[in-house]
């Protein structure tokens, strides 16, 4: 039991600049997290819903090349999801063609850490299966979650907020952006929401704040980390790199797995600050490159 399981959407990003298609990339927030962990040398299983079509085979081949194992049954969709990505001043906006479904139980051993987020967490009908799977894996694994809200796909805001809140309650580590928090609750500050979420069950709530860096909360208190100064190419995959870096850092600290839940809750401020620093380093490395290009272990060791 020394593997990560990531559950969520995988798709092909069709990137447009100035109204013209300039490139296509394998993407999807959960897949990016799985790829990020694999590049950092972690063993990763990935449960998704793609088709046995050209885009789906491209995703499967890309995942295999990086070291991510696609869970059996993941290639059962009628078509592989895509996202039209329009970049303006380096920031992406998305238009999705996506169907999200899951059925049955993932044919993998009990993971050390199970992660989900983004579309998979809120889109019917698959989101219900995701919640049930995470409940089952809670017995063995640290549960991690990144809401990574996609409002364009949400038809019922209140229902989506309710699903996000439920996953927060059942997670050990939550990462969220300040932008997502403003969508979730326009009336409260990101810090206030993060404190509320911490009281609901997680051991760590980390909030990314763009160019201002990140802050994180645990029982021992709050830590703040400034953004690493880099020349930003675009922000695609920045949050996913942060999430993968945070999971990896806590993994290295020996705090993952259900049997370490008490130790994770007692994480010190210094250990949390170190984890957030490493996560921020991964994010900075990614924004300095085009697309969701997440770092490997050598890149994080020698960020340059």
C-alpha positions as CSV (number, residue, x, y, z in Angstrom):
1,X,0.0,0.0,0.0
2,X,2.3,2.7,-1.3
3,X,0.4,4.0,-4.3
4,X,-1.7,7.0,-5.1
5,X,-5.1,6.7,-6.7
6,X,-6.4,9.7,-8.6
7,X,-10.1,9.8,-9.7
8,X,-11.3,12.3,-12.2
9,X,-11.6,13.6,-15.7
10,X,-9.0,13.4,-18.5
11,X,-9.5,15.3,-21.7
12,X,-7.7,16.9,-24.6
13,X,-7.2,20.7,-24.4
14,X,-7.6,22.3,-27.8
15,X,-5.8,25.6,-27.4
16,X,-6.8,28.8,-29.3
17,X,-4.9,32.0,-29.5
18,X,-6.3,34.9,-31.5
19,X,-9.2,32.7,-32.6
20,X,-7.0,30.1,-34.3
21,X,-6.2,26.6,-32.9
22,X,-2.5,26.6,-32.1
23,X,-2.1,23.2,-30.3
24,X,-3.7,20.3,-28.6
25,X,-2.6,19.0,-25.2
26,X,-3.6,16.1,-22.9
27,X,-5.2,17.7,-19.9
28,X,-7.8,17.6,-17.1
29,X,-7.1,18.7,-13.6
30,X,-7.1,15.2,-11.9
31,X,-5.0,13.8,-14.8
32,X,-2.5,16.6,-14.3
33,X,-2.2,15.8,-10.6
34,X,-1.6,12.1,-11.4
35,X,1.0,13.0,-14.0
36,X,2.6,15.5,-11.5
37,X,2.9,12.8,-8.9
38,X,4.3,10.3,-11.4
39,X,6.9,12.7,-12.5
40,X,8.0,13.1,-8.9
41,X,8.6,9.4,-8.8
42,X,5.3,8.3,-7.1
43,X,3.4,5.2,-8.1
44,X,0.0,6.3,-9.4
45,X,-3.2,4.7,-10.6
46,X,-5.7,6.8,-12.5
47,X,-9.4,6.1,-12.8
48,X,-11.2,8.1,-15.5
49,X,-13.8,8.0,-18.2
50,X,-12.4,8.2,-21.8
51,X,-13.1,6.5,-25.0
52,X,-11.1,4.1,-27.2
53,X,-10.8,6.7,-29.9
54,X,-7.8,8.8,-31.1
55,X,-8.0,11.3,-28.3
56,X,-8.5,8.6,-25.7
57,X,-5.6,6.5,-27.0
58,X,-3.5,9.7,-26.9
59,X,-4.3,10.2,-23.3
60,X,-3.7,6.6,-22.4
61,X,-0.3,6.5,-24.2
62,X,0.7,9.8,-22.6
63,X,-0.2,8.6,-19.1
64,X,1.7,5.3,-19.7
65,X,4.8,7.2,-20.9
66,X,4.9,9.3,-17.7
67,X,4.3,6.2,-15.5
68,X,0.6,6.5,-14.6
69,X,-1.3,3.3,-14.7
70,X,-4.8,3.6,-16.2
71,X,-7.3,1.7,-14.1
72,X,-9.3,-1.1,-15.9
73,X,-12.6,0.2,-17.2
74,X,-11.4,3.8,-17.7
75,X,-11.8,3.5,-21.5
76,X,-15.6,2.9,-21.6
77,X,-16.9,6.3,-22.7
78,X,-18.6,6.9,-26.1
79,X,-16.2,9.8,-26.8
80,X,-13.2,11.3,-25.1
81,X,-13.9,14.7,-23.5
82,X,-12.3,17.8,-25.0
83,X,-12.0,21.4,-23.8
84,X,-11.6,24.5,-26.0
85,X,-9.0,26.6,-24.2
86,X,-8.8,30.3,-25.1
87,X,-5.8,32.1,-23.6
88,X,-6.0,35.8,-22.9
89,X,-3.1,37.5,-21.2
90,X,-1.8,34.1,-20.2
91,X,-5.0,33.1,-18.3
92,X,-7.2,30.3,-19.7
93,X,-11.0,30.2,-20.2
94,X,-12.6,26.8,-21.1
95,X,-15.5,25.5,-23.1
96,X,-16.1,21.8,-22.4
97,X,-17.5,18.8,-24.3
98,X,-17.6,16.3,-21.5
99,X,-19.6,13.3,-20.2
100,X,-18.6,12.2,-16.7
101,X,-19.6,8.7,-15.5
102,X,-18.2,6.0,-13.3
103,X,-19.5,2.6,-12.3
104,X,-18.3,-0.2,-10.1
105,X,-15.2,-0.2,-7.9
106,X,-11.7,0.6,-9.1
107,X,-9.7,-2.7,-9.6
108,X,-6.8,-1.5,-7.5
109,X,-5.4,-2.3,-4.1
110,X,-6.0,0.0,-1.2
111,X,-4.2,3.3,-1.9
112,X,-2.1,5.3,0.5
113,X,-3.6,8.5,-0.8
114,X,-6.8,9.1,-2.9
115,X,-7.3,12.4,-4.7
116,X,-10.1,13.9,-6.7
117,X,-11.3,17.3,-7.7
118,X,-12.7,19.7,-10.4
119,X,-15.4,18.5,-12.7
120,X,-15.4,14.9,-11.3
121,X,-16.5,16.2,-7.9
122,X,-19.7,18.0,-9.0
123,X,-20.9,16.7,-12.4
124,X,-23.7,14.2,-12.6
125,X,-23.9,11.3,-12.7
126,X,-20.3,10.4,-12.0
127,X,-19.8,12.7,-9.0
128,X,-22.0,10.4,-6.8
129,X,-19.7,7.4,-7.6
130,X,-16.6,9.5,-6.8
131,X,-18.0,10.4,-3.4
132,X,-18.9,6.8,-2.7
133,X,-15.4,5.6,-3.7
134,X,-13.7,8.2,-1.5
135,X,-15.8,7.1,1.4
136,X,-14.6,3.5,0.8
137,X,-11.0,4.5,0.5
138,X,-11.1,6.6,3.7
139,X,-10.4,3.4,5.6
140,X,-7.0,3.1,4.1
141,X,-6.0,6.4,2.5
142,X,-5.5,10.0,3.1
143,X,-8.2,11.8,1.1
144,X,-7.1,14.9,-0.8
145,X,-9.4,17.3,-2.7
146,X,-9.2,20.4,-5.0
147,X,-12.5,21.9,-6.0
148,X,-11.0,23.6,-9.0
149,X,-14.5,25.0,-9.9
150,X,-15.6,25.1,-13.5
151,X,-18.7,27.3,-13.4
152,X,-19.5,26.9,-17.1
153,X,-20.4,23.2,-16.4
154,X,-22.4,23.9,-13.3
155,X,-26.2,24.1,-13.8
156,X,-27.1,24.1,-10.1
157,X,-24.8,26.3,-8.1
158,X,-26.3,25.4,-4.7
159,X,-26.1,21.6,-5.4
160,X,-22.4,22.0,-6.5
161,X,-21.6,24.0,-3.4
162,X,-23.2,21.3,-1.3
163,X,-21.2,18.5,-3.0
164,X,-18.0,20.5,-2.5
165,X,-18.8,21.0,1.2
166,X,-19.4,17.3,1.6
167,X,-16.1,16.4,0.1
168,X,-14.3,19.0,2.2
169,X,-15.9,17.3,5.3
170,X,-14.6,13.9,4.2
171,X,-11.1,15.1,3.1
172,X,-7.8,15.2,5.0
173,X,-6.1,17.7,2.8
174,X,-7.9,20.4,0.8
175,X,-6.3,22.8,-1.7
176,X,-8.3,25.6,-3.2
177,X,-7.7,28.9,-5.0
178,X,-8.9,32.2,-3.7
179,X,-10.8,32.6,-7.0
180,X,-12.7,29.3,-6.3
181,X,-13.5,30.5,-2.8
182,X,-15.0,33.7,-4.1
183,X,-17.3,31.6,-6.3
184,X,-18.2,29.3,-3.4
185,X,-19.0,32.1,-1.0
186,X,-19.0,35.7,-2.2
187,X,-19.7,37.1,1.3
188,X,-16.7,35.8,3.1
189,X,-13.0,36.3,2.8
190,X,-10.8,33.3,1.6
191,X,-9.2,33.2,5.0
192,X,-12.5,33.0,6.8
193,X,-13.8,30.2,4.5
194,X,-10.5,28.3,4.9
195,X,-10.9,28.5,8.7
196,X,-14.5,27.3,8.5
197,X,-13.4,24.4,6.3
198,X,-10.6,23.4,8.7
199,X,-13.2,23.1,11.4
200,X,-15.3,20.8,9.3
201,X,-12.7,18.0,9.2
202,X,-9.6,18.4,7.2
203,X,-6.1,18.5,8.8
204,X,-4.8,20.9,6.2
205,X,-6.5,23.6,4.1
206,X,-4.2,25.3,1.6
207,X,-5.2,28.4,-0.4
208,X,-3.4,29.6,-3.5
209,X,-3.6,33.4,-4.0
210,X,-2.0,33.9,-7.5
211,X,0.8,36.3,-7.5
212,X,0.5,36.8,-3.8
213,X,1.6,33.2,-3.1
214,X,-0.3,30.9,-0.8
215,X,-1.4,30.3,2.8
216,X,-2.3,27.2,4.7
217,X,-4.1,26.3,7.9
218,X,-3.7,23.4,10.3
219,X,-4.4,22.9,14.0
220,X,-1.0,24.4,14.8
221,X,-1.9,27.7,13.0
222,X,-1.4,29.5,9.7
223,X,1.6,29.7,7.4
224,X,2.0,32.1,4.5
225,X,4.4,31.6,1.6
226,X,5.2,34.3,-1.0
227,X,5.0,33.5,-4.7
228,X,8.3,32.6,-6.3
229,X,9.3,35.3,-8.7
230,X,9.2,33.9,-12.3
231,X,8.3,35.2,-15.7
232,X,4.8,33.9,-16.3
233,X,4.1,32.2,-19.7
234,X,0.6,31.0,-18.7
235,X,-1.2,29.7,-15.6
236,X,-2.5,26.4,-17.2
237,X,-1.8,23.6,-14.7
238,X,-0.5,25.9,-11.9
239,X,-3.0,24.7,-9.3
240,X,-2.5,21.1,-10.3
241,X,1.2,21.4,-9.9
242,X,0.7,22.9,-6.4
243,X,-1.6,20.0,-5.5
244,X,0.8,17.4,-6.7
245,X,3.7,19.1,-4.9
246,X,1.7,19.4,-1.7
247,X,0.8,15.7,-1.7
248,X,4.4,14.7,-2.5
249,X,5.7,16.9,0.3
250,X,3.4,15.4,2.9
251,X,4.2,11.9,1.5
252,X,7.9,12.5,2.1
253,X,7.1,13.6,5.6
254,X,5.6,10.2,6.3
255,X,2.1,11.6,7.0
256,X,0.0,9.8,4.4
257,X,-2.3,6.8,5.0
258,X,-5.3,6.3,7.3
259,X,-3.0,5.1,10.1
260,X,-1.2,8.4,10.0
261,X,-4.4,10.5,10.2
262,X,-3.7,11.5,13.8
263,X,-0.1,12.5,13.0
264,X,-1.3,14.5,10.0
265,X,-3.7,16.4,12.2
266,X,-0.8,17.2,14.5
267,X,1.5,18.5,11.7
268,X,3.7,21.4,12.9
269,X,3.6,24.8,11.4
270,X,7.2,24.3,10.3
271,X,6.4,21.1,8.5
272,X,3.3,22.7,6.9
273,X,5.4,25.7,5.7
274,X,7.9,23.4,4.2
275,X,5.2,21.5,2.3
276,X,3.6,24.7,1.0
277,X,7.0,26.0,-0.1
278,X,7.6,22.9,-2.1
279,X,4.1,23.0,-3.6
280,X,4.6,26.7,-4.5
281,X,7.9,25.8,-6.2
282,X,6.2,23.2,-8.3
283,X,3.5,25.8,-9.3
284,X,6.1,28.4,-10.2
285,X,8.0,26.0,-12.4
286,X,4.8,25.3,-14.3
287,X,3.7,28.8,-14.9
288,X,7.1,29.6,-16.4
289,X,6.3,27.1,-19.2
290,X,3.5,26.8,-21.7
291,X,0.7,24.5,-20.9
292,X,0.4,22.1,-18.0
293,X,4.1,21.1,-17.9
294,X,4.6,19.8,-14.4
295,X,8.1,19.4,-12.9
296,X,10.0,16.2,-12.1
297,X,12.1,15.6,-9.0
298,X,15.2,17.1,-10.5
299,X,13.4,20.3,-11.5
300,X,12.1,20.8,-7.9
301,X,15.5,20.0,-6.5
302,X,17.2,22.5,-8.8
303,X,14.5,25.1,-9.7
304,X,16.9,27.5,-11.2
